[in-house]
């Protein structure tokens, strides 16, 4: 449940951050668009008034379409704007820098020449100026909008700081609140695991009695088809219960209980030898490509179970007179255990579902081979606990299971999730 809690907190953090970032973008876009729109109206007003800002009385006499609607125009308005005007005729420029002190005639001519030569748009930005190029009047007007840009940046900085503070505050609040959110799921998970454990132990007693009675009947009356069926199904149910208990124990572990140096080459070789007779009974060739002395940090029992599940799976489903191959390769970061067996592939099957609990693509076939659909789930859980991945890949007329295990686990004894509560 710790992982679930972390995911909830991360989701909340990312969601709140995304909302605030989107808000910042929208606010900055709105402020910038408004600032440019107001500046364009002012440069339009200057252009229509022969390169000058009109006084209040003259402004009031202008046509409605020539007025600046985004400003409250009063007697002080003509003195609030810093601008300069450049009239051009070919390569000849006349400059009016009377209303700005930061730009001299030489700089004004250079700026106007660049705008005339390089910019096709009527309006645009040049550093902290908003310009308007009028081809009708052969005039370029530059309006200083540095104050508005500074205000926008100040708003951006303030909003960024406030947003960051809110993100941190909301994340901290959600960190403490998430414990209450996760608690029902945690309790439900605990009850499910407890139910599986209790039910499995309760089932063992009647199964043992049925098995004992079947043996007595076989001893007294001799073996027959019905007694053999009872014995076979009892064995299958017992195996399923054992696998459920194993899977239940694995899910209770946050990380590997005991991580120590393990010689995986010896484990894989030993497990392969245990199933050699099964492959031989099907006249299937079993090949090995196992690197010598592949030693990595992991849980010995779990890695032995992983090897057993994959090799046993191959022995069950390998075709008559087919082939199987067990390969173990150690890389720089991961060790890969590959188990291939020839089989009939079904294009309609999504082989990634093989690792889902109780999934069996062919129920009749699974019944014949004794599969429960749990073993590969256990294998996936073991690989996950070893910071690795597992996949089923159809290839060369068969199916290959590839499990990668991290080489970077640190040795030591870890506490179970239950103890970490």
N, C-alpha and C positions, 0 to 999 in steps of 0.2 A: 504493500500500500504506500510505502514511501515513494516509489516511482510514480504512482498515480498522483500523489500529492504534489510532487515536483512538477509533473506535467500540467496540473491545474494552475499552479502558481506561474509557471512559464507562459501558459496560454493567456492568463490574465495580464501579465506584464507586457507580452507582445501585443495584445489587443488594445490595452490602454495607450501604449506607445504609438501604435499605428493611428489611433484616433487623434492623439495630440499632434502627431506629425502631419496628418491630413488637415487638421484645423490650422496649423501654422502655414501650410502651403496655400490654403484657401484665403486666409487673412492676408498673407503677403501678396498674393495675386490680386486680390481686391484693392488693396492699398496702392500697389504699383499701377494698376490699370487706372484707378481714380486720379493718381498724381499725373500720369501721362496725358489723360484726357483733359484735365484742367490746364496743363501746360500747353497743349495743342490749341485750346480755345484762346489762351492768352496770345500765342504767336499768331493765330488767325486774326485776333483783334488788332495786333500791331501791324500786320501786313495790310489789313483793310484801311488802316488809318495812316498810310504812307510812312510806315516805319516808326511810329511813335505811339506811346500809350496815351489815349485821350483823357482829358480831364473829365471830372464828373458831369459837368454841364454838357459837354460835347458827347459824352457817352450816353446820356439820357436821350439824346436826339438821334442815336443810331437806330437802324432797323432791328427788329427783334432777332433776326437770324444772325446779326453781327455782334450781339452782346454775349458776354461771358456769363453763362447761367450757373456755373459751378462755384462762383465766387460771389460774396456779398460786396458789390462794388460801391465804394463810397469816396469821399474826398481824398482819403489817404491812399487809396488803392494804386494810383499811378506811381507812387513813391515806394511801393513795397517790392516792386519787381526789378531784378538786375538782369539786364539783357544788352546785346549789341546787335547791330544790323550791318550787313555787308551787301552792297549793291554791286553787281558785276555785269560787264559787257565784254564778252570774249575773255581776254586775259587782263582786262582792266578792272580794278576793284576800288570802290570807295567805301570807307569804313566809318561807322558812327559808334564810338565806344564811350559816349558821354554818360551812359547810364550804368556803367560797370567799371570798377577800378582794378579788377584782377587780371584783365586781358588788355594788352596793348594792340596797336594797329597791325604790327607785323604778325603776331599770333592769330589775330582775327582773320587776316587775309589767308594765312596758311590753313586754318580750320575751314574757312569757306571754300578754298580751292579743293581741298580733299573731299568735302561733301558734294561739290558740283561735279567733280571728276569721277567719284567712286560710288556714290549712292543714287540709286534710281528712285527710291521711295520719297514721297513728299515730306514725311516726318520721320524722325528717328532720334537716337541718342548718340551723343558725342561726349565721352567722359561723363561729367556731371551736368551737361547741358542737354536740353531738349531743343532740337532744331526744326525749322520748317523751311523747305526750299520751294520757292514760288517761281515757276517758269514764266508765268504771265508777267510778273513785275521784275524778273531777273534779280531776285532778292533772297538772301539767306538770313534768317532770324535765329539767333541763339538765345535761349532763355535759361538762366541759372536756376536749377532745381535742387541744388545741393542741400538746402535746408529741409526740403521734403524728403529727400533720400536719407538724410541723417535721422530724421524723425522715424522713417520706416525701419531703419536698422535698429534704432533704439527700441522700438516696439518689438521687433523680432528678438532682440536679446532678452528683453524683459519677459516676453511670452515663453521663450525657450527655458529660461531659468524657472519660471513658474510651472511650466509643463513638466520639467524634470523633477521638480519638488513634488508635484502631484503624482507623477508616476512612481516615485520612490515611496511616497506616503501610501498610495493605494496598494502597492505591492506588499508593503509591510503589513498593512491591515489585512490583506487577503492571505498573507502568510499565516497569521494567527487564526483567521476565520476558516482557512482551508482544513484545519484539523477537525473542526466540527462538521464540515462538508463531507470529508472522507470517512468519518467515523461510521456512518451507517453501512457504507460499502465494505469497510474493514470488518465490521461485525458480521455482515452477511457472508463474506468470504470465509471468515473463521468458522461460522456455523456450517457452511457447505463442506469445508474440509473435515470438520469434526464428524459430520454426517457420513461422509465417505469412509472415514476411518472406522466409526462405530458399526456401520452397515457391513463393511468388509469383514470385520471380526465376528459379527453375528452370523454372517453367511458361512463362515468357515466351519462352524459346528455342524449344521445340518449337512453340509457337503461332505464332511468327514464321515458322518453316520451313513450317508448314502453310499459312499465309496466302500466303507467297511461291509455294509450289507451286500453290495454287489460282489465283493470278494468271497463272502460266505456262500452266496448262491452259486457262484462259479465253482467253489470247492465242493459243495454238496451235489449239485445237479450237473456240473460240467459247464464249460463256456458255450455260449450260443450268441446269436446275432444281437438279441436284445440286451443281454448283459454287457456285451462288448460296446454297444452304443452308449449304455449308461456310463460305463467306465471312461469312454472317450470324452463324452460331454462334461462329466465331472472334472476331468483333467483340464478341459478348456476353460471351464468356469474358474477353477482354482488359479490357472495362469492369468486370467483376466483380473481377478481380485489382486493378485500379487503386483501386476503392472499398475493397477489403479493406486495401490498403496505407494508404489515407487514414485509415480507421477505426483501424488499428493505430497509426499515428502520433499520432492524437488521443488515444488511451488512454494513451500514454506521457507525456502532458503533464499536469502537476499543475494549472497555471493557464495562461492564454494566454501564448504565447511572447513576443508583442510587442503591447502595448496602447498604442494611440495614437488621437488624434481621427480619427474616420471619418465621412464624409458618407454616411449610409446611404440618404438620398433618391436620390443619384446612382447608388449601386450598384443599388438596386432598380429604378430607371427603366431603367438600362442592361441589366440581366438580362432585364427584361420585354420590351424591344425585341428581344433575341436570339431569343425564343420567339414573337414576334408572328406569324411566318409559319406556325408549326405550328397556332396557334389559327385562323388564317385558312383553312388547308387543311381544317379541320373546320367551317367556317362558324360558328365560335363567337365571340361578342362578348366582347371583352376591355376591361374598365373599370378605371380607376385612381382611387384616392383617396389620394394620396401627399402628405403634408405637405412643404412646401419646406424645404430645409436642415436636416434632422434630423441633427444632429451629436452623436455620443456616443463615449466611449472604448471601444475594442474592437480585435479583430484583423481587419484588412481582408480578408485571404485567407479566413479562416473565415466572416466575415459574407457575403462574396461567395458562398462555397460554400453557406451556409444558404439564401440567396435563390435560388440556382440550383436546389437540390434541391426546394424547395417549389414554385417556378414550373414547373419541368420536370415535377414530379409532376402538377400541374394540367393541363398541356398533354397529358399522356399519357392521362388518364382523363376529360377533359371530353367530354360527349356531343356527338354531331353536332348542329349548329344550337343548341347550348347557350350557356352564358355562363360567364365567369370574371371574378373581380374581385381586384385586388391593392390592399391598403390598408396604409398606414403612418401610425401615430399616435404622437406623443411625449407622454407624460404626465409627472407630477411625478417619479416614481421609476422608471418603466419605459417603454420604447418597445415598441410592439406591431406586429408584422408579421403581417397576415392575408392568406391566399391561399385564395380560394373557387373551386370549380368545380362545375358541375352534373354529377350522375352518378346512377346507379341505386343506391339505398341498400339494404342487406341488414340487416334487424333482428336477424338471428342473429349478426352480426359485432360483436365487442367492439373498437371502433375505437382503444382505448388500446393494443392489441397491435400496431398498425401501426408503432410505434417499436421493436419488438423485432427483433433481427437475423434476417434471412432469413424473416421472417413475411410471408406473402402469402395473403390471404383467398380469392383465386380464382387458382389456379395457371395455368389456361389463359389467363385474361385477362392475367396478368402476363407470360406468355410472349409474347403478342401485342404487348404494349407494351414488352417488353425490360426489365422490372423484375427486380431481384435481391433485393429485400427488405433492402438495406443502406443505401440513400440516406437514409431517414428516421431510421435509427439514427445516422448521421453528423450529421444535423440536430439530433437530441436531444442528442448529445454537445457540439456547438458551443454550443447554448443553455445547457446546464449549465455549461460553461466561462465563460459570460458571466453567471453568477448569475441565470439566468432559467428559465422553464418553457415547455413546448410541449404542445399538446393538439389532438386532432382532434374537431371538433364537427359532427354532422349538423344541417343547417339549410336551410330553403327549397329542398328538393329537391336538395340537394347536400351536399358536405363542405367544411368550412372548417378550415384549419390555422392555429392562432393561436400565434405564438411571441412571448414577452415577454422583453426583454433589459434588464438593469439599466442605469440611467443613472449609477450611482455607482462604476463601476470606475475605479481610479486608473491613469493612464498610466505606462508604464515597461516595462522588459524583465524578464521573469521567467525563473527557471531552470527547466528541465524536472525532472520527478520523478527521472529517472535521475541527474542531477547532484546532486540533493539527498541522495542516499543516503550 
